Amino acid sequence: MTLSMYQTAVPVTIRALENLAHVLKKGAEHAAKKNVTDETLLQTRLIPDMLPLVKQVQIACDMATRGIARLAEVEPMSFEDNETTFEQTSSRIHRAIEYIKTFKSEQIDGSESRTIILKTRTGEMTFEGQAYLLHFVIPNLFFHCTTAYNILREAGSELGKPDFIGQA
């Protein structure tokens, strides 16, 4: 059986974001128990030169939505980076999931060799679709989900590996 680009992209990004939403919910519950404001925990960092929790979530959502859209040759949905509460941050994750669910396999399958050009602050990056998904989108998505998990874990949230991985 062959694994399609759609199967590799869409269910994986949805699951990662659903698990991130679960982790964030447990972080919000921990903050409420400890009387820590949303703003304080959302601005928490592992170390001073890393981005805060809220930015990790924003980037994870952007990586998933923009990655899928680019594979489908659709202009990516844009989100404002203006979340200041757990409720707003959770809403962003759920909006990203709903957006990703709108893509059909016909839009993604066959994108293995599609040229993807990213414009960055430092120039352009060019990928073929499969390399873009497997070597850029998925690793970046999981990096930012993992970092969000680690920030919440370091802040004292009762999280474990099953929270990050989700149920089978």
C-alpha positions, -999 to 999 in steps of 0.1 A, spaced: 0 0 0 13 34 -9 11 64 15 -2 95 -3 9 131 2 -26 138 16 -24 110 41 11 121 51 1 158 54 -35 163 65 -41 137 92 -6 143 107 -10 180 110 -46 178 123 -35 153 150 -5 174 160 -27 205 164 -54 185 183 -28 172 207 -14 208 210 -49 220 219 -51 193 246 -17 202 260 -26 239 260 -59 231 278 -40 213 305 -16 243 307 -46 266 311 -61 245 339 -27 244 357 -24 282 354 -59 287 368 -52 264 398 -20 283 405 -35 318 400 -11 325 371 -26 349 345 -29 337 309 -6 365 298 21 354 322 21 318 311 16 326 274 47 348 276 68 322 293 100 310 275 123 282 282 153 305 278 155 342 271 164 339 234 136 315 226 101 326 216 73 325 242 46 299 244 20 319 225 44 324 196 52 286 196 15 279 191 11 306 165 40 292 145 27 256 148 -6 267 134 10 287 106 33 259 97 4 234 94 -20 257 75 5 273 52 22 240 45 -10 223 35 -22 253 14 11 255 -4 10 218 -13 -25 224 -27 -13 256 -46 -38 277 -27 -30 311 -11 -25 303 26 -50 315 51 -37 343 73 -40 346 110 -33 378 131 -8 371 158 -29 388 185 -38 361 210 -34 372 246 -55 345 264 -57 307 264 -92 309 250 -80 330 220 -50 307 215 -72 276 216 -95 292 191 -66 298 168 -57 261 169 -93 251 162 -96 275 133 -64 261 119 -77 225 122 -110 235 105 -92 252 77 -69 221 71 -100 199 71 -113 218 40 -86 204 18 -94 173 -3 -70 146 -13 -73 157 -49 -57 190 -40 -27 174 -22 -20 141 -39 4 145 -68 22 174 -51 54 153 -45 73 171 -72 54 204 -71 78 234 -67 73 252 -35 91 286 -31 92 302 3 101 339 7 119 344 40 137 373 56 170 359 44 159 351 8 140 323 -10 139 286 -2 129 262 -30 116 227 -24 99 199 -42 66 191 -25 76 159 -8 108 174 6 89 205 17 64 183 36 89 158 51 119 180 57 104 214 64 67 214 74 65 183 96 98 189 115 89 225 121 54 217 132 66 192 157 95 214 169 70 242 179 45 217 193 73 201 214 86 235 225 50 246 236 47 213 255 81 218 272 73 254 282 41 242 299 58 212 315 86 234 328 60 257 342 46 228 362 17 216 341 10 179 347 18 166 313 32 134 300 41 118 267 6 105 262 -7 141 262 18 150 235 13 119 213 -25 116 219 -46 84 218 -40 58 191 
